[in-house]
């Protein structure tokens, strides 16, 4: 009896648009925080790593943080 019972049990996926909608209604703060953290992490990588900034510039087709010299150059 046990083996036939296991053979008939199936796990159905329960993810649906309705479930996602209800979850976002219950905890919208976490959803918006995740978007904010994603933006922070991507911009932090651009500031930290030159190779990441170059790759991002190639993907976007424009210079990332272009024209920001940071002030006058001091020549000594």
N, CA, C and O of each residue as an XYZ file, in Angstrom:
304
protein
N       0.815     -1.192      0.000
C       0.000      0.000      0.000
C       0.863      1.261      0.000
O       0.520      2.253     -0.644
N       1.964      1.220      0.712
C       2.825      2.392      0.806
C       3.432      2.753     -0.545
O       3.495      3.934     -0.886
N       3.875      1.778     -1.316
C       4.515      2.061     -2.602
C       3.516      2.612     -3.623
O       3.888      3.470     -4.424
N       2.290      2.162     -3.624
C       1.307      2.695     -4.560
C       0.903      4.108     -4.168
O       0.569      4.927     -5.024
N       0.935      4.386     -2.897
C       0.602      5.723     -2.440
C       1.681      6.713     -2.853
O       1.374      7.839     -3.244
N       2.932      6.306     -2.770
C       4.018      7.179     -3.193
C       4.001      7.404     -4.692
O       4.324      8.497     -5.157
N       3.632      6.397     -5.445
C       3.618      6.520     -6.897
C       2.537      7.488     -7.367
O       2.682      8.084     -8.434
N       1.478      7.660     -6.618
C       0.399      8.541     -7.047
C       0.582      9.971     -6.550
O      -0.131     10.869     -6.999
N       1.518     10.201     -5.637
C       1.733     11.544     -5.121
C       2.595     12.343     -6.097
O       3.639     11.872     -6.548
N       2.148     13.548     -6.414
C       2.911     14.429     -7.288
C       2.984     15.798     -6.642
O       2.065     16.221     -5.941
N       4.066     16.470     -6.883
C       4.222     17.842     -6.396
C       3.914     18.775     -7.551
O       4.590     18.752     -8.579
N       2.914     19.574     -7.380
C       2.502     20.518     -8.407
C       3.132     21.883     -8.098
O       3.203     22.275     -6.933
N       3.579     22.592     -9.101
C       4.086     23.941     -8.844
C       2.948     24.859     -8.416
O       1.865     24.834     -9.002
N       3.195     25.656     -7.407
C       2.137     26.516     -6.882
C       2.389     27.994     -7.175
O       1.670     28.858     -6.672
N       3.395     28.284     -7.979
C       3.676     29.675     -8.300
C       2.726     30.126     -9.400
O       2.653     29.522    -10.470
N       2.019     31.173     -9.120
C       1.106     31.729    -10.104
C       1.126     33.242     -9.978
O       1.672     33.788     -9.019
N       0.542     33.899    -10.928
C       0.461     35.357    -10.901
C      -0.308     35.810     -9.666
O       0.051     36.808     -9.041
N      -1.345     35.093     -9.318
C      -2.150     35.457     -8.153
C      -1.313     35.376     -6.870
O      -1.417     36.247     -6.006
N      -0.486     34.333     -6.746
C       0.351     34.179     -5.561
C       1.393     35.294     -5.481
O       1.639     35.840     -4.405
N       1.998     35.628     -6.607
C       2.985     36.710     -6.626
C       2.317     38.031     -6.257
O       2.878     38.822     -5.500
N       1.129     38.268     -6.787
C       0.396     39.497     -6.481
C       0.071     39.591     -4.990
O       0.247     40.644     -4.377
N      -0.398     38.495     -4.416
C      -0.726     38.501     -2.990
C       0.513     38.691     -2.132
O       0.457     39.378     -1.112
N       1.626     38.098     -2.526
C       2.863     38.245     -1.764
C       3.351     39.681     -1.794
O       3.799     40.203     -0.773
N       3.271     40.328     -2.948
C       3.703     41.718     -3.041
C       2.789     42.649     -2.257
O       3.236     43.690     -1.776
N       1.526     42.294     -2.121
C       0.622     43.108     -1.313
C       0.945     42.968      0.167
O       0.794     43.926      0.925
N       1.389     41.788      0.588
C       1.678     41.570      2.000
C       3.008     42.185      2.420
O       3.130     42.668      3.546
N       4.012     42.177      1.537
C       5.325     42.673      1.938
C       5.955     43.518      0.831
O       6.972     43.116      0.266
N       5.385     44.666      0.510
C       5.962     45.485     -0.560
C       7.292     46.110     -0.163
O       8.106     46.429     -1.030
N       7.523     46.288      1.126
C       8.769     46.913      1.561
C       9.973     46.068      1.173
O      10.990     46.615      0.748
N       9.886     44.772      1.305
C      10.988     43.897      0.917
C      11.248     43.921     -0.579
O      12.400     43.854     -1.008
N      10.196     44.015     -1.376
C      10.331     44.077     -2.831
C      11.056     45.350     -3.243
O      11.986     45.298     -4.049
N      10.644     46.491     -2.702
C      11.280     47.751     -3.059
C      12.686     47.844     -2.485
O      13.554     48.469     -3.094
N      12.926     47.247     -1.348
C      14.263     47.213     -0.781
C      15.196     46.389     -1.665
O      16.359     46.753     -1.838
N      14.709     45.299     -2.219
C      15.527     44.469     -3.108
C      15.930     45.252     -4.361
O      17.066     45.139     -4.821
N      15.013     46.038     -4.912
C      15.343     46.863     -6.081
C      16.410     47.893     -5.707
O      17.374     48.091     -6.446
N      16.235     48.538     -4.572
C      17.192     49.540     -4.096
C      18.575     48.916     -3.881
O      19.581     49.506     -4.274
N      18.636     47.746     -3.270
C      19.914     47.075     -3.031
C      20.578     46.630     -4.328
O      21.804     46.663     -4.431
N      19.798     46.217     -5.310
C      20.356     45.841     -6.604
C      21.018     47.043     -7.274
O      22.119     46.928     -7.813
N      20.355     48.179     -7.242
C      20.921     49.398     -7.834
C      22.187     49.806     -7.094
O      23.176     50.190     -7.720
N      22.166     49.727     -5.770
C      23.360     50.077     -4.992
C      24.532     49.161     -5.309
O      25.665     49.624     -5.437
N      24.270     47.864     -5.436
C      25.363     46.928     -5.691
C      25.952     47.129     -7.081
O      27.169     47.044     -7.249
N      25.118     47.392     -8.074
C      25.635     47.605     -9.428
C      26.453     48.883     -9.524
O      27.508     48.884    -10.157
N      25.994     49.969     -8.914
C      26.769     51.206     -8.969
C      28.043     51.094     -8.148
O      29.061     51.688     -8.503
N      28.002     50.347     -7.062
C      29.222     50.138     -6.275
C      30.276     49.382     -7.055
O      31.467     49.664     -6.927
N      29.846     48.419     -7.865
C      30.799     47.696     -8.708
C      31.406     48.623     -9.750
O      32.592     48.505    -10.057
N      30.615     49.551    -10.304
C      31.147     50.505    -11.271
C      32.198     51.402    -10.618
O      33.214     51.715    -11.239
N      31.966     51.816     -9.380
C      32.919     52.674     -8.692
C      34.175     51.928     -8.259
O      35.252     52.521     -8.198
N      34.055     50.648     -7.960
C      35.159     49.900     -7.370
C      36.112     49.280     -8.382
O      37.322     49.253     -8.156
N      35.584     48.786     -9.485
C      36.405     48.015    -10.408
C      36.429     48.658    -11.781
O      35.394     48.882    -12.409
N      37.650     48.948    -12.231
C      37.824     49.573    -13.537
C      37.361     48.646    -14.672
O      36.762     49.103    -15.645
N      37.641     47.351    -14.541
C      37.255     46.397    -15.587
C      35.733     46.287    -15.689
O      35.194     46.075    -16.776
N      35.043     46.431    -14.553
C      33.577     46.375    -14.563
C      33.010     47.622    -15.237
O      32.035     47.546    -15.985
N      33.632     48.771    -14.964
C      33.190     50.019    -15.585
C      33.407     49.974    -17.098
O      32.559     50.435    -17.862
N      34.553     49.414    -17.534
C      34.817     49.295    -18.969
C      33.815     48.350    -19.640
O      33.317     48.644    -20.727
N      33.523     47.224    -18.998
C      32.556     46.270    -19.555
C      31.159     46.897    -19.614
O      30.442     46.730    -20.601
N      30.784     47.603    -18.577
C      29.479     48.275    -18.570
C      29.377     49.348    -19.635
O      28.321     49.540    -20.238
N      30.489     50.051    -19.867
C      30.506     51.069    -20.918
C      30.313     50.438    -22.285
O      29.606     50.985    -23.131
N      30.948     49.273    -22.508
C      30.789     48.589    -23.795
C      29.361     48.080    -23.981
O      28.802     48.172    -25.073
N      28.779     47.547    -22.917
C      27.417     47.011    -23.018
C      26.405     48.134    -23.248
O      25.503     47.997    -24.074
N      26.551     49.242    -22.522
C      25.598     50.348    -22.639
C      25.850     51.215    -23.865
O      24.962     51.953    -24.291
N      27.046     51.138    -24.437
C      27.359     51.916    -25.626
C      27.735     53.351    -25.348
O      27.804     54.153    -26.278
N      27.978     53.700    -24.113
C      28.381     55.044    -23.732
C      29.331     54.949    -22.554
O      29.377     53.933    -21.860
N      30.083     56.006    -22.334
C      31.044     55.980    -21.237
C      30.311     56.161    -19.903
O      29.583     57.133    -19.706
N      30.520     55.212    -19.004
C      29.889     55.273    -17.693
C      30.706     56.223    -16.816
O      31.931     56.122    -16.762
N      30.037     57.131    -16.143
C      30.653     58.171    -15.317
C      31.627     59.010    -16.140
O      32.666     59.435    -15.634
N      31.295     59.247    -17.399
C      32.158     60.032    -18.273
C      32.110     61.502    -17.921
O      31.064     62.029    -17.542
N      33.240     62.156    -18.047
C      33.309     63.592    -17.808
C      33.423     63.980    -16.345
O      33.356     65.166    -16.019
N      33.591     63.024    -15.469
C      33.743     63.360    -14.049
C      35.225     63.299    -13.709
O      35.774     62.226    -13.456
N      35.852     64.441    -13.708
C      37.288     64.495    -13.460
C      37.634     64.504    -11.995
O      38.744     64.119    -11.627
N      36.730     64.927    -11.153
C      37.000     64.945     -9.722
C      37.713     66.194     -9.244
O      38.160     66.237     -8.098
N      37.831     67.197    -10.069
C      38.478     68.428     -9.645
C      39.738     68.699    -10.436
O      40.098     67.935    -11.332
N      40.414     69.799    -10.101
C      41.621     70.153    -10.852
C      42.774     69.212    -10.537
O      42.909     68.720     -9.417
N      43.600     68.970    -11.549
C      44.775     68.131    -11.373
C      45.901     68.985    -10.789
O      46.133     70.117    -11.215
N      46.585     68.417     -9.813
C      47.711     69.108     -9.193
C      48.989     68.572     -9.798
O      49.284     67.381     -9.706
N      49.745     69.463    -10.418
C      50.999     69.065    -11.033
C      52.127     69.536    -10.123
O      52.248     70.722     -9.817
N      52.942     68.589     -9.703
C      54.039     68.979     -8.813
C      55.379     68.714     -9.449
O      56.414     68.982     -8.840
